[in-house]
Amino acid sequence: HVRNYSSGEWSTLATEAGLVVKQLLTDRLPLEFSSWVARMRTPEPLVEAIRLYQQSASAEVKAYFELQEDGSFTSDTIP
């Protein structure tokens, strides 16, 4: 896949389909960087670019995604 829909996008899709969203549950998924990029078959130059991007992120972004020194992070999920 290219990307996951955000919770807001899912809510909009449901509403546009005539459904009523009464409750939206969310969770956080911890992702270990090395296994994540291996699983996605990310080419090494892009792995390096992701790491540089993570390292240049603001403190707010690093806190939100719980970025670790090894590149591991958490991602929002809808269970």
C-alpha positions, 0 to 999 in steps of 0.5 A: 500500500502507499499509505494508510487513511487517517482516522479523519479520512475514515470518518469522512468516508463513512459519513459520505457513505451515509453511515453515522460514526458514533465512536472512533477508537484509536491506538498506537502501534510501535514499529521497530525501525530495522524490521520495518524497513526490511519488511517494506523492502526499502532501498538503502538510500531511502532508509538513509533518507528516512533516518535523516528526515527523522533526525531533522524533525522538530521536538514536537514531531519526535515526541508525537511519534515517540522517535527512538535513537535507532529510528523506531517509532509509533504510528496511529492505528484504528483497531 
